[in-house]
Every structure is written in C-alpha cells, then in structure tokens.
C-alpha cells in the first residue's frame, strides 16, 4: 500500500501532493489497477492532515478517472487509468519547469 509523505515547506497544497504521489505510484508500478488506496482515516493518522484535504485529493483523482470510489468498500485504482499523466485541472506529474531545470543541470560546468 502507498505511504504518503507531505513536504510542509514546498508551498504545494497538501491535496496536490497526495494526488501527485498517487500518480507517481502508478507510473512506477507501486500501485496497479484494482489496488485499494488507504482510507481517509488511515491517511489522516499517517500524515496528520484534515480529512477534507484527503477527500479533495481522492475526489480529484476520481474526477480524472484515476481511481473509483466504492461506497462502503473504499477507493480503488481504476482498471483503465487515463493514458495521460496530466489531470483535467492542469496538474501535471512533472512541473512545467522540469525540462528547463533538467537542461540547466546537464549544462552545468563540472558535471559529467
């Protein structure tokens, strides 16, 4: 099961961090179709955040077709996750600045 970690200093809203972590887990094979996400209570106990924050992240993931909520059973990874790693709200897996930051690192003198 996925273990969430929140970066308090990143400036990224907690619900976005949760969404991104689920997407990364899918990308890297940590989560697969049919896997159950932790319950809201489990996430709240794990990372000490407001339950509404977890609910918002799960709703966003469901809206994007990444997960399916089954009342009384839990939230599960969709059997057919979206092909794109970009949500309908423009929250991409990688930040928009990633290609530029990667280029800056590879072009830095003394590396290689």
C-alpha positions as YAML, in Angstrom:
chain: A
units: angstrom
residues:
- id: 1
  name: UNK
  ca: [0.00, 0.00, 0.00]
- id: 2
  name: UNK
  ca: [1.15, 3.53, -0.72]
- id: 3
  name: UNK
  ca: [2.68, 5.55, 2.11]
- id: 4
  name: UNK
  ca: [2.08, 9.29, 1.82]
- id: 5
  name: UNK
  ca: [4.64, 11.92, 2.81]
- id: 6
  name: UNK
  ca: [3.95, 15.64, 2.89]
- id: 7
  name: UNK
  ca: [6.51, 18.40, 2.45]
- id: 8
  name: UNK
  ca: [5.34, 21.24, 4.69]
- id: 9
  name: UNK
  ca: [7.88, 23.68, 3.20]
- id: 10
  name: UNK
  ca: [7.25, 23.06, -0.51]
- id: 11
  name: UNK
  ca: [4.44, 25.57, -0.93]
- id: 12
  name: UNK
  ca: [2.46, 22.91, -2.80]
- id: 13
  name: UNK
  ca: [-1.02, 22.34, -1.32]
- id: 14
  name: UNK
  ca: [-1.27, 19.06, 0.58]
- id: 15
  name: UNK
  ca: [-4.09, 17.72, -1.59]
- id: 16
  name: UNK
  ca: [-1.95, 18.29, -4.70]
- id: 17
  name: UNK
  ca: [0.96, 16.46, -3.06]
- id: 18
  name: UNK
  ca: [-1.34, 13.49, -2.38]
- id: 19
  name: UNK
  ca: [-2.59, 13.48, -5.99]
- id: 20
  name: UNK
  ca: [0.96, 13.65, -7.33]
- id: 21
  name: UNK
  ca: [2.10, 10.80, -5.09]
- id: 22
  name: UNK
  ca: [-0.71, 8.54, -6.30]
- id: 23
  name: UNK
  ca: [0.18, 9.37, -9.91]
- id: 24
  name: UNK
  ca: [3.87, 8.64, -9.27]
- id: 25
  name: UNK
  ca: [2.99, 5.35, -7.59]
- id: 26
  name: UNK
  ca: [1.02, 4.37, -10.69]
- id: 27
  name: UNK
  ca: [3.81, 5.45, -13.01]
- id: 28
  name: UNK
  ca: [6.43, 3.44, -11.13]
- id: 29
  name: UNK
  ca: [4.25, 0.38, -10.58]
- id: 30
  name: UNK
  ca: [3.82, 0.77, -6.83]
- id: 31
  name: UNK
  ca: [0.06, 0.90, -7.43]
- id: 32
  name: UNK
  ca: [-1.74, -1.20, -10.01]
- id: 33
  name: UNK
  ca: [-5.30, -1.42, -11.30]
- id: 34
  name: UNK
  ca: [-7.58, -2.68, -8.56]
- id: 35
  name: UNK
  ca: [-5.32, -1.70, -5.65]
- id: 36
  name: UNK
  ca: [-7.10, -0.03, -2.74]
- id: 37
  name: UNK
  ca: [-5.90, 3.36, -1.56]
- id: 38
  name: UNK
  ca: [-5.64, 3.94, 2.18]
- id: 39
  name: UNK
  ca: [-8.86, 5.09, 3.81]
- id: 40
  name: UNK
  ca: [-9.23, 8.74, 4.71]
- id: 41
  name: UNK
  ca: [-8.80, 7.79, 8.38]
- id: 42
  name: UNK
  ca: [-5.59, 5.91, 7.60]
- id: 43
  name: UNK
  ca: [-4.12, 8.87, 5.70]
- id: 44
  name: UNK
  ca: [-5.14, 11.32, 8.43]
- id: 45
  name: UNK
  ca: [-3.47, 9.12, 11.05]
- id: 46
  name: UNK
  ca: [-0.37, 8.70, 8.90]
- id: 47
  name: UNK
  ca: [0.33, 12.32, 7.93]
- id: 48
  name: UNK
  ca: [-1.80, 14.32, 10.41]
- id: 49
  name: UNK
  ca: [-3.87, 16.43, 8.00]
- id: 50
  name: UNK
  ca: [-7.51, 17.42, 7.78]
- id: 51
  name: UNK
  ca: [-9.80, 14.65, 6.43]
- id: 52
  name: UNK
  ca: [-11.29, 17.13, 3.94]
- id: 53
  name: UNK
  ca: [-7.85, 17.51, 2.35]
- id: 54
  name: UNK
  ca: [-7.67, 13.76, 1.71]
- id: 55
  name: UNK
  ca: [-11.24, 13.74, 0.42]
- id: 56
  name: UNK
  ca: [-10.42, 16.54, -2.01]
- id: 57
  name: UNK
  ca: [-7.39, 14.66, -3.35]
- id: 58
  name: UNK
  ca: [-9.42, 11.47, -3.77]
- id: 59
  name: UNK
  ca: [-12.25, 13.40, -5.48]
- id: 60
  name: UNK
  ca: [-9.77, 14.98, -7.91]
- id: 61
  name: UNK
  ca: [-8.28, 11.57, -8.70]
- id: 62
  name: UNK
  ca: [-11.77, 10.14, -9.22]
- id: 63
  name: UNK
  ca: [-12.78, 13.05, -11.44]
- id: 64
  name: UNK
  ca: [-9.68, 12.41, -13.57]
- id: 65
  name: UNK
  ca: [-10.53, 8.70, -13.87]
- id: 66
  name: UNK
  ca: [-7.50, 7.55, -11.90]
- id: 67
  name: UNK
  ca: [-9.50, 5.97, -9.08]
- id: 68
  name: UNK
  ca: [-13.00, 4.69, -8.44]
- id: 69
  name: UNK
  ca: [-14.78, 5.21, -5.15]
- id: 70
  name: UNK
  ca: [-16.98, 2.36, -3.97]
- id: 71
  name: UNK
  ca: [-19.14, 3.38, -1.01]
- id: 72
  name: UNK
  ca: [-18.57, 1.11, 1.95]
- id: 73
  name: UNK
  ca: [-15.62, -0.62, 0.25]
- id: 74
  name: UNK
  ca: [-13.01, 2.07, -0.35]
- id: 75
  name: UNK
  ca: [-11.20, 3.87, -3.13]
- id: 76
  name: UNK
  ca: [-9.54, 1.73, -5.79]
- id: 77
  name: UNK
  ca: [-7.19, 2.35, -8.70]
- id: 78
  name: UNK
  ca: [-9.20, 2.35, -11.92]
- id: 79
  name: UNK
  ca: [-8.88, -0.67, -14.19]
- id: 80
  name: UNK
  ca: [-8.17, 1.70, -17.07]
- id: 81
  name: UNK
  ca: [-6.25, 4.71, -15.75]
- id: 82
  name: UNK
  ca: [-6.05, 7.72, -18.07]
- id: 83
  name: UNK
  ca: [-3.34, 7.48, -20.72]
- id: 84
  name: UNK
  ca: [-2.08, 10.94, -19.89]
- id: 85
  name: UNK
  ca: [-0.33, 11.87, -16.68]
- id: 86
  name: UNK
  ca: [-1.91, 15.33, -16.81]
- id: 87
  name: UNK
  ca: [-5.14, 15.93, -15.00]
- id: 88
  name: UNK
  ca: [-8.07, 17.90, -16.32]
- id: 89
  name: UNK
  ca: [-7.12, 20.69, -13.94]
- id: 90
  name: UNK
  ca: [-3.63, 21.11, -15.41]
- id: 91
  name: UNK
  ca: [-1.82, 19.39, -12.55]
- id: 92
  name: UNK
  ca: [0.88, 17.53, -14.36]
- id: 93
  name: UNK
  ca: [3.05, 14.84, -12.90]
- id: 94
  name: UNK
  ca: [6.19, 16.85, -13.64]
- id: 95
  name: UNK
  ca: [6.23, 20.59, -13.00]
- id: 96
  name: UNK
  ca: [6.22, 22.74, -16.11]
- id: 97
  name: UNK
  ca: [9.74, 23.93, -15.28]
- id: 98
  name: UNK
  ca: [11.17, 20.40, -15.19]
- id: 99
  name: UNK
  ca: [12.62, 20.37, -18.74]
- id: 100
  name: UNK
  ca: [14.35, 23.70, -18.14]
- id: 101
  name: UNK
  ca: [15.73, 22.63, -14.75]
- id: 102
  name: UNK
  ca: [16.99, 19.38, -16.26]
- id: 103
  name: UNK
  ca: [18.70, 21.31, -19.05]
- id: 104
  name: UNK
  ca: [20.30, 23.66, -16.52]
- id: 105
  name: UNK
  ca: [21.66, 20.73, -14.52]
- id: 106
  name: UNK
  ca: [23.05, 18.92, -17.55]
- id: 107
  name: UNK
  ca: [24.63, 22.13, -18.86]
- id: 108
  name: UNK
  ca: [26.29, 22.99, -15.56]
- id: 109
  name: UNK
  ca: [30.08, 23.11, -15.77]
- id: 110
  name: UNK
  ca: [31.95, 20.45, -13.82]
- id: 111
  name: UNK
  ca: [29.30, 17.76, -14.25]
- id: 112
  name: UNK
  ca: [29.57, 14.70, -16.31]
...
